[in-house]
Amino acid sequence: MIDVVLPLALAVIMGTLGLTLTPADFRRVFRTPLAVGIGMANLLIVSPLLGFAVAEVTGLDPVLAVGLVLLAASPGGTLANLLTHVARGETALSVTMTATSSVFAVITVPLYLTLAIDYFDAPLGDDVSMLSTVVRVFAITLVPLSIGMAYRARREAAALALEPRLKPVALAVFVLVVIGAVASEFELMTDSFFEVAPAAIALNVLAMSLSFAIARAARLPDRSATAIAMELGVHNSTLTITVATSISSELAVPGAVYSAFMFVTAGLFARVMARRNAAAEAEIVAPA
């Protein structure tokens, strides 16, 4: 049952994301190359490497370590866009990174999954095929994303009217996915929770902090740095759990545990940055 429900749930979420996107969101990569480049480097390189490092330092069980890397390699989620907006960050940049990283996920998720299995010598090798994982990620991310974008391109008014109604549905679906993943493997979750929780929290805080610091060191404004950090803190956990459960239930534990904490840390970060970004905007407007 869960093998059917999870892909359908992810399709709803990715289809909803597609309704918010236009080709301009992808063209923004070339209009603001520095901000997008730094954000994507953080998502595609820094975050997965942090996943490896945190799993190694905390001494996670090999399968759980692979699950943590799988999570770290997953793209940003639509909730990152929402929280970036709440934090008064650069929402357009957040949307562009989510869209672009979702496309790259077809390659990066299977690649880092395979590398993690080899590195941690996890007993999953016989169950994982690089090609089948690529096909699976393509089917559950890019296909519904493309359908959503195509619908908006042909019926923009209808898509704009539908998208606000589907956003709460996508959020509810996400919550139900996490609850369902926990409930279906409750005993496994409780056995592994105290082992995984410190690693999940460390990954979340380190990824957000380091990505924000890198963005500011590159002299990006706070609003851009906010979007980049939020993208690193709020991953597409539904994709992580969907891919993981297709291989091993234990592999999904880090994604489920991470989901329980990321709202707290990302929410606190959004609150702090909302005040800071609002103050910065006020200083810019005041002289005028």
Wavefront OBJ file of the C-alpha trace (Angstrom):
o trace
v 0.000 0.000 0.000
v 2.697 2.499 1.009
v 4.586 1.750 -2.224
v 1.586 3.146 -4.113
v 0.538 5.980 -1.807
v 3.994 7.565 -1.437
v 4.682 8.037 -5.177
v 1.154 9.418 -5.649
v 1.647 11.818 -2.740
v 4.945 13.026 -4.181
v 3.310 13.447 -7.598
v 0.711 15.774 -6.029
v 3.440 17.843 -4.383
v 5.596 18.062 -7.519
v 2.573 18.794 -9.715
v 1.632 21.652 -7.381
v 5.187 22.993 -7.641
v 4.867 22.837 -11.434
v 1.822 25.102 -11.306
v 3.986 27.811 -9.707
v 6.744 27.634 -12.332
v 7.309 29.240 -15.702
v 10.312 29.088 -18.053
v 11.373 32.445 -16.543
v 12.173 30.654 -13.285
v 14.798 28.629 -15.118
v 16.062 31.594 -17.162
v 16.733 33.386 -13.866
v 19.758 31.094 -13.547
v 21.435 33.174 -16.261
v 20.187 36.548 -14.968
v 21.482 36.019 -11.421
v 24.256 33.458 -11.957
v 26.202 34.199 -8.757
v 23.290 33.734 -6.346
v 21.910 30.678 -8.140
v 25.397 29.209 -8.613
v 26.245 29.517 -4.923
v 22.860 28.129 -3.922
v 23.141 25.155 -6.263
v 26.723 24.426 -5.201
v 25.504 24.317 -1.609
v 22.614 22.026 -2.526
v 24.422 19.685 -4.891
v 27.865 19.489 -3.239
v 28.041 20.981 0.258
v 24.856 19.420 1.629
v 25.621 15.828 0.518
v 29.197 16.098 1.788
v 27.867 17.334 5.134
v 25.606 14.272 5.133
v 28.653 12.019 4.752
v 30.572 13.931 7.440
v 27.764 13.985 10.014
v 26.990 10.299 9.479
v 30.674 9.445 9.906
v 31.207 11.591 13.012
v 28.033 10.401 14.756
v 28.797 6.761 13.935
v 25.414 5.954 12.436
v 24.560 2.406 11.462
v 25.537 1.961 7.764
v 21.949 1.840 6.458
v 20.937 4.865 8.531
v 24.081 6.667 7.344
v 23.063 6.057 3.729
v 19.575 7.355 4.564
v 21.055 10.568 5.975
v 23.144 11.115 2.832
v 20.090 10.398 0.678
v 18.234 13.113 2.572
v 21.140 15.565 2.278
v 21.273 14.959 -1.474
v 17.557 15.577 -1.970
v 16.463 18.867 -3.574
v 14.809 21.723 -1.757
v 11.080 21.439 -1.186
v 8.146 23.737 -1.868
v 7.955 24.440 1.865
v 11.344 26.124 1.567
v 9.742 28.604 -0.826
v 6.950 29.319 1.644
v 9.296 29.769 4.609
v 11.604 31.978 2.522
v 8.610 34.210 1.828
v 7.751 34.281 5.540
v 11.372 35.220 6.315
v 11.209 38.065 3.762
v 13.928 36.337 1.781
v 14.293 36.332 -1.991
v 11.409 34.043 -2.892
v 12.138 34.113 -6.633
v 15.645 32.780 -5.961
v 14.204 30.059 -3.700
v 11.737 28.971 -6.390
v 14.493 28.902 -9.007
v 16.731 26.742 -6.805
v 13.868 24.363 -5.982
v 12.994 23.981 -9.651
v 16.594 23.550 -10.793
v 17.582 21.162 -8.001
v 14.459 19.069 -8.681
v 15.681 18.598 -12.256
v 19.232 17.777 -11.141
v 17.832 15.291 -8.591
v 17.398 12.751 -11.374
v 21.192 12.445 -11.403
v 22.362 13.587 -7.965
v 20.018 11.483 -5.806
v 20.933 8.121 -7.446
v 24.612 9.149 -7.622
v 25.004 10.046 -3.935
v 22.858 7.072 -2.925
v 25.206 4.719 -4.760
v 28.328 6.451 -3.392
v 26.980 6.286 0.172
v 26.176 2.580 -0.108
v 29.738 1.906 -1.257
v 31.367 4.231 1.291
v 29.492 2.942 4.343
v 29.459 -0.635 3.009
v 25.718 -0.830 3.688
v 24.000 -4.160 3.001
v 21.814 -2.629 0.278
v 23.890 -3.112 -2.857
v 21.884 -6.003 -4.252
v 18.646 -4.030 -3.849
v 19.799 -0.852 -5.576
v 20.238 -0.230 -9.270
v 21.518 3.160 -10.434
v 19.384 2.985 -13.581
v 16.193 1.944 -11.795
v 16.682 4.730 -9.238
v 17.159 7.294 -12.023
v 13.970 6.094 -13.719
v 12.061 6.152 -10.428
v 13.187 9.672 -9.508
v 12.425 10.882 -13.039
v 8.917 9.421 -12.919
v 7.991 10.818 -9.509
v 9.578 14.271 -9.863
v 10.072 15.535 -13.405
v 6.946 14.003 -14.948
v 4.422 15.596 -12.537
v 6.512 18.797 -12.445
v 6.369 18.999 -16.246
v 2.635 18.298 -16.266
v 2.047 21.132 -13.804
v 4.166 23.538 -15.865
v 2.458 22.488 -19.112
v -0.967 23.051 -17.563
v 0.056 26.541 -16.437
v 1.493 27.360 -19.879
v -1.772 26.415 -21.592
v -4.266 27.584 -18.975
v -2.482 30.184 -16.882
v -5.586 31.741 -15.335
v -6.930 28.342 -14.272
v -3.525 27.291 -12.914
v -3.163 30.498 -10.892
v -6.615 29.940 -9.434
v -5.927 26.262 -8.697
v -2.468 26.619 -7.167
v -3.522 28.363 -3.892
v -6.112 25.631 -3.340
v -3.611 22.857 -3.916
v -0.913 24.316 -1.632
v -2.763 23.328 1.576
v -3.409 19.924 0.000
v 0.312 19.516 -0.743
v 1.158 20.503 2.851
v -1.405 18.058 4.217
v -0.058 15.332 1.943
v 3.472 16.003 3.204
v 2.363 15.743 6.846
v 0.434 12.546 6.123
v 3.467 11.057 4.363
v 5.644 11.672 7.419
v 2.978 10.354 9.807
v 2.402 7.327 7.582
v 6.123 6.584 7.346
v 6.447 6.769 11.133
v 3.302 4.705 11.773
v 4.188 1.974 9.273
v 7.586 1.444 10.875
v 6.848 2.640 14.412
v 8.980 0.039 16.157
v 11.924 0.685 13.850
v 11.511 4.438 14.341
v 11.467 4.213 18.131
v 14.488 1.904 18.149
v 16.506 4.260 15.929
v 15.163 7.667 16.973
v 17.764 8.535 19.603
v 20.551 7.403 17.284
v 19.301 9.389 14.295
v 17.938 12.542 15.972
v 21.328 14.110 16.910
v 22.645 13.483 13.394
v 19.502 14.902 11.764
v 19.566 18.052 13.896
v 23.311 18.509 13.339
v 22.900 18.173 9.565
v 20.036 20.657 9.535
v 21.754 23.322 11.640
v 25.159 22.911 9.968
v 23.694 23.034 6.445
v 21.708 26.189 7.125
v 24.517 27.926 8.997
v 27.285 27.046 6.551
v 25.257 27.890 3.445
v 24.245 31.255 4.934
v 27.877 31.997 5.809
v 29.076 31.055 2.310
v 26.432 33.276 0.708
v 27.345 36.236 2.894
v 31.075 35.657 2.322
v 30.292 35.955 -1.400
v 28.712 39.334 -0.552
v 25.204 38.277 -1.417
v 22.520 40.319 0.388
v 20.759 38.882 3.422
v 17.593 38.171 1.425
v 19.504 35.956 -1.022
v 21.440 34.282 1.802
v 18.133 33.626 3.568
v 16.727 31.847 0.502
v 19.868 29.739 0.091
v 19.998 28.724 3.771
v 16.289 27.854 3.808
v 16.723 25.696 0.724
v 19.456 23.765 2.553
v 17.345 23.380 5.682
v 14.038 22.292 4.154
v 14.625 19.346 1.849
v 12.033 17.476 -0.172
v 11.633 14.795 2.498
v 8.774 13.190 0.580
v 11.175 12.353 -2.246
v 13.692 11.009 0.276
v 11.125 8.770 1.982
v 9.638 7.610 -1.340
v 13.007 6.551 -2.764
v 14.115 5.066 0.560
v 11.032 2.900 1.153
v 11.343 1.462 -2.338
v 14.670 -0.009 -1.173
v 14.455 -0.521 2.607
v 12.159 0.729 5.374
v 15.155 1.459 7.597
v 16.578 3.740 4.920
v 13.579 6.074 5.358
v 14.123 6.671 9.092
v 16.530 9.662 8.759
v 14.152 11.407 6.363
v 11.195 10.944 8.697
v 13.144 12.075 11.775
v 14.611 15.068 9.931
v 11.120 16.146 8.857
v 10.015 16.321 12.469
v 12.795 18.772 13.365
v 13.256 20.897 10.259
v 10.062 22.892 10.835
v 11.296 23.964 14.271
v 14.774 25.047 13.191
v 13.650 26.530 9.874
v 10.742 28.275 11.585
v 13.037 29.869 14.166
v 15.448 30.911 11.410
v 12.542 32.405 9.422
v 11.425 34.414 12.442
v 14.897 35.829 13.083
v 15.540 36.645 9.419
v 12.088 38.197 8.929
v 12.988 40.855 11.487
v 16.498 41.319 10.103
v 15.369 41.546 6.477
v 12.499 43.875 7.393
v 14.947 46.170 9.187
v 17.261 46.160 6.178
v 14.372 47.018 3.852
v 13.356 49.874 6.153
v 16.896 51.296 6.050
v 16.861 51.236 2.251
v 13.463 52.919 2.026
v 14.111 55.536 4.742
v 16.556 57.780 2.785
v 14.121 57.898 -0.136
l 1 2 3 4 5 6 7 8 9 10 11 12 13 14 15 16 17 18 19 20 21 22 23 24 25 26 27 28 29 30 31 32 33 34 35 36 37 38 39 40 41 42 43 44 45 46 47 48 49 50 51 52 53 54 55 56 57 58 59 60 61 62 63 64 65 66 67 68 69 70 71 72 73 74 75 76 77 78 79 80 81 82 83 84 85 86 87 88 89 90 91 92 93 94 95 96 97 98 99 100 101 102 103 104 105 106 107 108 109 110 111 112 113 114 115 116 117 118 119 120 121 122 123 124 125 126 127 128 129 130 131 132 133 134 135 136 137 138 139 140 141 142 143 144 145 146 147 148 149 150 151 152 153 154 155 156 157 158 159 160 161 162 163 164 165 166 167 168 169 170 171 172 173 174 175 176 177 178 179 180 181 182 183 184 185 186 187 188 189 190 191 192 193 194 195 196 197 198 199 200 201 202 203 204 205 206 207 208 209 210 211 212 213 214 215 216 217 218 219 220 221 222 223 224 225 226 227 228 229 230 231 232 233 234 235 236 237 238 239 240 241 242 243 244 245 246 247 248 249 250 251 252 253 254 255 256 257 258 259 260 261 262 263 264 265 266 267 268 269 270 271 272 273 274 275 276 277 278 279 280 281 282 283 284 285 286 287 288
